[in-house]
Amino acid sequence: MNESKPTCESCSMPIESGPYCPHCVDERGVLQPFEERLERMVQWTLHNQPDPGEAEALRQTLHFMKTMPAWKDHPDLRARLSQD
């Protein structure tokens, strides 16, 4: 049987339980604010794909975030994507 592991609703990282991974929450276990997660995810993208540059990393991250349950309906994400 091929059971899929649950993934973080913010970044899609595999998790054991709960909706979010330790990288996406603060010390109380609350999802970090949108702008903080966006910046950290852009930095992760740049670390793993340095060639596209910051503007492209931002664009890729925003489009990725719109697929994630934690962010897909977030007003700040919608506003950022409308500027894209």
N, C-alpha and C positions, 0 to 999 in steps of 0.2 A: 504494500500500500504506500503511495507517495503522498504523504501529508506535507502541506506547505507550512512553513513557520510563519507566525504572525510578524508583521512589519510595523515599524513606527508610522503613525498617521501623518507625521510632519516631514520625514526625510526618507522613508522606506527602508531604513536599516532594520535587519532582523532583530527581533526582541523576544524575550521569554514571556513577558506578560505586560498588561497595561496598554494604553494607547500610544505611549511615546517612549523613545529611547532616552538614556541618560544625557545625551548630547543636546537634546531639544528642550529640556526642562531646567528650571532653576533649582536651587537647593531645597525648596519645599515640594518639588515635584510638579510645579505648575509650568505649563507650556510657556516658553520665552516669548517676548513680544515679536510681532512680525518683522520689524526692522532689524532686530538683533539676529533672528534666525536667517533672514535674507542675507545679511552681511556675512555671517558665518558660512552659509551655504555657497555664496559666491567665492569666498576664500578657499573653500574645499574644492570647488570646481577649478579654480586657478591652480591650485596645488596639483591636481590630477590631470589638468589639460592646460598647461601654461601658454600654448601657442595662440589661442583665439584672442587673448587680451581681455581686459576688464569689462569693456562694453558688451562683448559677445558672451562672456561668462555671466554677466547680469541677465542678459536676454535669455540664455539657456536656463538659468536658475528660475527666473520668473515663470517660464513656460513649464518647467518641471513642477514648480509649486502649485500650479493650477490643476495638476493631476492628483494632488495629495488631499485627503479628506480634511486635514486640519486647516488648510489654506484656500481650498477651491472657491469658497464663497466669501472670503475675507475682503472687506471693502478696500483696504490698502493695496491688495494684490490687483483687484479689478482696476483701481485707479492707475497703478503702474503699467498694467497691460494696455490700457486705453491710450497711453502715451507712446507705446511701442510702434 
